[in-house]
Amino acid sequence: MTSNMFIGELALLHVELQTMIADDDSNSIVKNMILRMKEKYNKYWGWPESMNILLFIACILDPRYKMVYLSFNFSNVYDSEYAENLCKQVRKSPEKLCEQYKGSCLGPQDMGVESSLSSMQDKRKDKSETRNLRKEMFKKHIQDSDGVEGKSEIDVYLVESVVSDDNNFDVLSGWKLNAFRFKVLSQIA
């Protein structure tokens, strides 16, 4: 099992344990064993505050799941108010992580475009070279804003609909294909 699948499996385990506890047909030995299992589940996995936040981020970065899957699983395990607050807290985490990664995700084409323009203008190169450089700057601007002005990469990513859940879908290949759109998120994934 991979980390992006972990939350779903954890929620499934919770539901199964709850179902077995509610089942009146089991004998006392089995019932006691189930209750002990539930205690250990609660100790290690019962409260998300004690879990590594990267488990949630891994789920969010799976284009098949995103926040919708977390919200679904949280609401199956916790009461609605707690699940809603938890979703709000978890939603902030990828933004913080993106801020940390931004500096390391600049490629060589991102770093020198502006300085190249001023250097070219100083040297009074012909207008076609300057025009071509301006076109490249505009392409970069479009790529960076991706038509959604003022929104972060994570906001744009989460607004898009989820990818259909195909058994052959490879999350890492999907991120490689979308690296030009989501520079920082693809590095995190």
ChimeraX attribute file (.defattr): number of C-alpha atoms within 10 A of each C-alpha:
attribute: neighborCount
match mode: 1-to-1
recipient: residues
	/A:1	6
	/A:2	8
	/A:3	14
	/A:4	21
	/A:5	15
	/A:6	15
	/A:7	18
	/A:8	18
	/A:9	13
	/A:10	16
	/A:11	21
	/A:12	15
	/A:13	15
	/A:14	19
	/A:15	14
	/A:16	12
	/A:17	17
	/A:18	15
	/A:19	11
	/A:20	16
	/A:21	18
	/A:22	11
	/A:23	11
	/A:24	10
	/A:25	10
	/A:26	13
	/A:27	9
	/A:28	10
	/A:29	9
	/A:30	13
	/A:31	17
	/A:32	13
	/A:33	12
	/A:34	17
	/A:35	16
	/A:36	12
	/A:37	13
	/A:38	18
	/A:39	13
	/A:40	12
	/A:41	16
	/A:42	12
	/A:43	11
	/A:44	11
	/A:45	16
	/A:46	18
	/A:47	11
	/A:48	14
	/A:49	9
	/A:50	10
	/A:51	12
	/A:52	9
	/A:53	13
	/A:54	15
	/A:55	16
	/A:56	24
	/A:57	22
	/A:58	20
	/A:59	23
	/A:60	24
	/A:61	23
	/A:62	22
	/A:63	20
	/A:64	19
	/A:65	23
	/A:66	24
	/A:67	23
	/A:68	16
	/A:69	17
	/A:70	23
	/A:71	17
	/A:72	15
	/A:73	18
	/A:74	21
	/A:75	18
	/A:76	15
	/A:77	18
	/A:78	15
	/A:79	10
	/A:80	13
	/A:81	10
	/A:82	13
	/A:83	19
	/A:84	15
	/A:85	11
	/A:86	18
	/A:87	19
	/A:88	13
	/A:89	10
	/A:90	19
	/A:91	20
	/A:92	11
	/A:93	14
	/A:94	22
	/A:95	16
	/A:96	10
	/A:97	15
	/A:98	19
	/A:99	12
	/A:100	12
	/A:101	16
	/A:102	13
	/A:103	10
	/A:104	10
	/A:105	16
	/A:106	12
	/A:107	10
	/A:108	8
	/A:109	11
	/A:110	11
	/A:111	10
	/A:112	10
	/A:113	16
	/A:114	13
	/A:115	10
	/A:116	13
	/A:117	16
	/A:118	12
	/A:119	12
	/A:120	15
	/A:121	14
	/A:122	9
	/A:123	8
	/A:124	11
	/A:125	11
	/A:126	10
	/A:127	11
	/A:128	9
	/A:129	14
	/A:130	17
	/A:131	12
	/A:132	11
	/A:133	17
	/A:134	15
	/A:135	12
	/A:136	14
	/A:137	17
	/A:138	12
	/A:139	13
	/A:140	15
	/A:141	12
	/A:142	13
	/A:143	15
	/A:144	17
	/A:145	16
	/A:146	15
	/A:147	11
	/A:148	13
	/A:149	10
	/A:150	9
	/A:151	12
	/A:152	15
	/A:153	21
	/A:154	18
	/A:155	14
	/A:156	17
	/A:157	18
	/A:158	17
	/A:159	11
	/A:160	10
	/A:161	12
	/A:162	16
	/A:163	13
	/A:164	10
	/A:165	10
	/A:166	8
	/A:167	6
	/A:168	6
	/A:169	13
	/A:170	10
	/A:171	14
	/A:172	13
	/A:173	10
	/A:174	14
	/A:175	21
	/A:176	15
	/A:177	11
	/A:178	13
	/A:179	14
	/A:180	12
	/A:181	18
	/A:182	21
	/A:183	21
	/A:184	22
	/A:185	22
	/A:186	18
	/A:187	15
	/A:188	16
	/A:189	14
